[in-house]
Amino acid sequence: MIIKLVFIILILSSPITFITGCLSNQQIRAVILDENGNPIEGAILYYEIYTGEGAFDFGFSVSGDSGEVPPQDKPDLISDWKPGARIAFAAFFENKKPTVLYDQLGNIPPTGLAIKLNELSNEELQWEPRISKLSFPFENNSKLRERLTNENTNELIKVFTKAYTPLIERKVTVFEWEIKKIETLLKIASLKN
C-alpha cells in the first residue's frame, strides 16, 4: 500500500519575516503528528538552515506531549538566519517512516509547520532517499561536524544512524556520494559511544 506523505503548512510566522528575509536569527517551531492527525510525543525534529553555499546552522528537539517542538517546558529553538536562507526539516519516530521537507523555493516559514509521520508498513520502504540530500552529518563542513561531536547530540545521531541502516546494510542502492556521509556518520557515532 502506498502511503502519501502529507505536509500541512500553517503560516503563523510574521509577515515581516517572509518579506525581508534579513533576520539575524529565527525561532523554529513545529508540530509532529501521526497519519491520523494525532500529536506524537517523543518524536525528533531536526532542522538545518542553508544557502547555496550549504548548511550554516542546525538544531533539533524532541516533541512534547502535544507534538510541539520545542516542548513548552524547554527553551525556544533559535537559529542563525541570513538573507536567502532556506530551511530543511526531518522528523523521526519509532516505527514511522522518516519525513524530510526541503524549502527549495523559500516558501515555508520556520514557524508553524505541522509534519505528519506515517506508519512504516514495509521494511523495504524504510529508507527515505531525501535524508541523504540533507547536509547532515556535515562531511564537508568541519565547524558543524565539530558541533555534532561536541554537543549533546546522542539522540540525533541515533535516529540518523537508524534511518541510514538500509544503506549501511546495503539493502538499497548506495551512491558514491552517500558513502562519505555514511562513513562520517559512523565515525561520529563511534566517538559518541
C-alpha positions in Angstrom: 0.0 0.0 0.0 1.4 3.4 -0.9 1.1 5.9 1.8 1.2 9.5 0.8 3.2 11.9 2.9 1.1 14.9 3.9 2.5 18.2 4.9 0.3 20.8 6.4 1.7 24.3 6.4 0.2 26.7 8.9 1.5 30.2 8.2 2.0 31.6 11.7 5.2 33.5 11.1 5.4 37.2 11.0 4.8 38.7 7.5 7.9 40.8 8.0 9.9 37.5 8.3 8.8 36.5 4.8 9.1 39.8 3.1 12.5 40.9 4.4 14.4 37.6 5.0 17.0 39.8 6.7 16.8 38.4 10.2 20.0 37.6 12.2 18.2 34.8 14.0 14.8 33.0 13.7 12.7 31.0 16.0 11.9 27.4 14.9 8.5 25.8 15.8 6.6 22.8 14.5 4.1 20.2 15.5 4.6 16.5 14.7 1.5 14.3 14.1 0.8 10.7 13.2 -1.1 9.7 10.0 -4.4 10.3 11.8 -3.5 13.8 12.9 -2.8 12.9 16.5 0.2 14.5 18.2 3.3 12.4 18.6 5.2 12.8 21.9 8.9 11.9 21.8 9.5 12.4 18.1 12.7 14.1 17.0 12.6 17.1 14.7 15.9 18.1 13.1 16.4 21.2 11.0 19.2 22.8 9.1 19.5 26.3 7.7 21.2 26.6 4.4 22.0 28.8 1.4 23.6 28.0 -2.0 26.9 27.6 -0.2 25.5 24.8 2.1 24.3 24.5 5.6 25.5 27.0 8.2 23.3 26.1 11.2 21.3 23.2 12.6 19.3 22.2 15.6 16.9 19.6 16.9 14.4 18.9 19.7 12.2 16.2 21.0 8.5 16.8 20.7 6.3 17.4 23.8 3.1 15.7 24.7 1.1 17.8 22.2 3.6 17.0 19.5 5.0 20.5 19.7 8.6 21.3 19.1 10.1 22.6 21.2 8.1 21.4 24.1 6.5 24.1 26.3 8.9 23.4 29.2 12.0 23.7 27.0 13.8 26.8 25.7 12.9 28.2 22.3 14.9 26.9 19.3 16.6 29.9 17.8 18.7 29.6 14.7 21.1 31.8 12.8 19.4 33.3 9.7 20.6 35.4 6.8 19.3 36.8 3.5 18.4 34.0 1.0 18.5 31.3 3.7 16.2 28.3 3.4 15.3 25.6 5.9 15.1 21.8 5.7 13.3 19.7 8.3 13.5 15.9 9.1 11.2 14.2 11.6 11.8 10.8 13.1 9.9 8.4 15.4 10.0 4.7 16.2 8.0 2.6 13.6 7.3 5.6 11.5 8.8 6.4 8.1 11.2 9.4 8.4 9.8 12.6 6.8 12.0 15.2 5.1 10.9 18.5 3.8 13.1 21.0 1.9 12.3 24.7 1.5 13.8 25.0 -2.0 11.6 27.9 -3.0 11.8 29.8 0.3 8.0 29.5 0.9 8.0 27.5 4.1 8.1 29.6 7.3 10.4 28.4 10.1 7.4 28.5 12.5 4.0 26.9 12.2 4.8 23.8 10.3 2.9 20.6 11.0 4.6 17.4 9.9 2.8 14.1 9.6 4.7 10.8 10.1 3.2 7.7 8.5 3.4 4.1 9.7 6.3 2.1 8.5 4.2 -0.6 6.7 7.0 -2.3 4.8 10.7 -2.7 5.8 11.7 -2.1 2.2 10.2 1.4 2.4 12.2 2.3 5.5 14.8 4.2 3.5 13.8 7.8 2.8 16.2 9.0 0.0 15.7 12.7 0.8 17.6 12.1 4.1 20.9 11.8 2.2 20.2 15.1 0.4 20.5 16.9 3.8 23.9 18.3 4.7 23.9 16.2 7.9 26.3 14.7 9.0 28.3 17.6 7.6 31.1 15.7 5.9 32.1 18.8 4.1 31.6 21.3 7.0 34.1 20.8 9.8 32.5 23.5 12.0 29.1 21.9 12.0 30.6 18.4 12.2 32.5 19.5 15.3 29.3 20.7 16.9 27.8 17.3 16.3 30.7 15.7 18.0 30.9 18.1 21.0 27.3 18.9 21.7 24.7 16.7 23.3 23.5 15.2 20.1 23.3 11.5 21.0 19.6 11.2 20.2 20.1 12.9 16.9 23.0 10.6 15.9 20.9 7.5 16.9 17.9 8.4 14.7 20.0 9.3 11.7 22.1 6.1 12.1 18.8 4.1 12.2 17.5 6.0 9.2 20.7 5.2 7.3 20.6 1.5 8.3 19.2 0.3 4.9 22.2 2.0 3.2 24.7 0.8 5.8 23.5 -2.8 5.4 23.4 -2.3 1.6 19.6 -3.2 1.4 19.2 -0.5 -1.1 21.5 1.0 -3.8 24.1 3.3 -2.3 25.5 6.1 -4.4 29.2 7.1 -4.2 28.4 10.4 -2.5 26.3 8.7 0.1 29.3 6.5 1.2 31.1 9.6 2.6 28.0 10.5 4.5 27.8 7.0 6.0 31.5 7.0 6.9 31.2 10.4 8.6 28.1 9.4 10.5 29.5 6.1 11.7 32.7 7.9 12.8 30.8 10.5 14.8 28.6 7.7 16.3 31.6 5.8 17.4 33.1 8.9 19.1 29.8 9.5 20.9 29.7 5.9 22.4 
